[in-house]
Each structure stands twice: as structure tokens, then as C-alpha cells.
């Protein structure tokens, strides 16, 4: 089926059925589609949560001799969990973007309560 019978979007009928790994459209929703817009909205929402996390670290943490603000995972979790239940996922995203640093691959409540999270 070249056209989705459940879609009113006529532009999809002219798109190739398969894309290949080198193709810039590979793994991406059709341009201008609702799926593309939902992805952009989700990306924007996560970006705002990362900013909020950094602000919370700055306000609850302590400034060290190196000028960086640090907080323990326990302190951050207790403060941030009332705002969002995705604190670990947001921390991982912030680390991926070079905004925070902490040791370990993943943080677990209880086990990693004393791990220091540094705002970069």
C-alpha cells in the first residue's frame, strides 16, 4: 500500500515506500507531518526540563572551590521528584549535553544517594 487509508495527508502517497541508510529521510517522519511536529514538541519539552533541572541544582547545591555547583543525588532527588518523576532520565540527558557530571552509568535511589552531581 503506497497510501495509508487512515490518513488524509495526500503528500504521503508520493513518498517512496522504502528509504535506505544513507538517505537523509531515513528514520525520520515525513516533513510537515503531525508526527514530525510531535517530535519537535517533545524535544522542546525535554529541553525545558533539563533547564529546570540545572536551575534546581544551582539553587540547592553548594559552590565548590573550583566554582562549580554540586549537589548529592539524594538532595536533588528529594527536591526534584516533587516536580517530575523522571529525574534520572533528565539527568542522563543533561550529561549527554555536557551540562552536568556524575560518576557511574546510571543512578539508583538508595544505592547512589551520596553520588555528587556537578553543574558544569
DAQUIDA-V117054 format. One record per residue. N is the residue number from 0. RES is the residue in one letter. PHI is phi in whole degrees, 0 to 359 (NA if undefined). D_FIRST is the distance of its C-alpha to the first C-alpha in whole Angstrom. Layout:
BEGIN
N,RES,PHI,D_FIRST ; N,RES,PHI,D_FIRST
END
This chain:
BEGIN
0,X,NA,0 ; 1,X,276,4 ; 2,X,237,5 ; 3,X,284,7 ; 4,X,292,9 ; 5,X,263,12 ; 6,X,248,12 ; 7,X,265,15 ; 8,X,276,14 ; 9,X,289,13 ; 10,X,296,14 ; 11,X,290,11 ; 12,X,293,9 ; 13,X,269,12 ; 14,X,286,12 ; 15,X,296,11 ; 16,X,291,9 ; 17,X,239,12 ; 18,X,244,15 ; 19,X,242,18 ; 20,X,309,22 ; 21,X,281,24 ; 22,X,288,21 ; 23,X,297,23 ; 24,X,273,19 ; 25,X,296,19 ; 26,X,75,19 ; 27,X,239,19 ; 28,X,289,17 ; 29,X,303,16 ; 30,X,298,20 ; 31,X,84,21 ; 32,X,280,19 ; 33,X,295,20 ; 34,X,297,19 ; 35,X,299,21 ; 36,X,295,24 ; 37,X,298,24 ; 38,X,297,25 ; 39,X,296,28 ; 40,X,296,29 ; 41,X,295,29 ; 42,X,299,31 ; 43,X,296,33 ; 44,X,297,34 ; 45,X,295,35 ; 46,X,301,37 ; 47,X,293,39 ; 48,X,293,40 ; 49,X,296,41 ; 50,X,300,43 ; 51,X,297,45 ; 52,X,300,45 ; 53,X,298,47 ; 54,X,296,49 ; 55,X,293,50 ; 56,X,299,51 ; 57,X,298,53 ; 58,X,279,55 ; 59,X,261,56 ; 60,X,277,56 ; 61,X,242,59 ; 62,X,282,60 ; 63,X,270,61 ; 64,X,296,64 ; 65,X,279,61 ; 66,X,91,60 ; 67,X,272,56 ; 68,X,270,56 ; 69,X,232,55 ; 70,X,212,55 ; 71,X,280,54 ; 72,X,300,51 ; 73,X,299,53 ; 74,X,299,54 ; 75,X,295,51 ; 76,X,298,49 ; 77,X,296,51 ; 78,X,281,51 ; 79,X,280,47 ; 80,X,296,46 ; 81,X,287,47 ; 82,X,266,45 ; 83,X,209,42 ; 84,X,269,41 ; 85,X,251,39 ; 86,X,303,42 ; 87,X,291,42 ; 88,X,297,38 ; 89,X,291,39 ; 90,X,299,42 ; 91,X,296,40 ; 92,X,295,38 ; 93,X,296,41 ; 94,X,293,42 ; 95,X,300,39 ; 96,X,270,40 ; 97,X,76,44 ; 98,X,266,45 ; 99,X,225,47 ; 100,X,224,48 ; 101,X,205,49 ; 102,X,279,50 ; 103,X,98,47 ; 104,X,279,43 ; 105,X,219,43 ; 106,X,248,45 ; 107,X,240,46 ; 108,X,297,48 ; 109,X,93,52 ; 110,X,291,51 ; 111,X,250,51 ; 112,X,301,53 ; 113,X,265,55 ; 114,X,292,53 ; 115,X,273,54 ; 116,X,250,51 ; 117,X,249,52 ; 118,X,277,51 ; 119,X,265,50
END
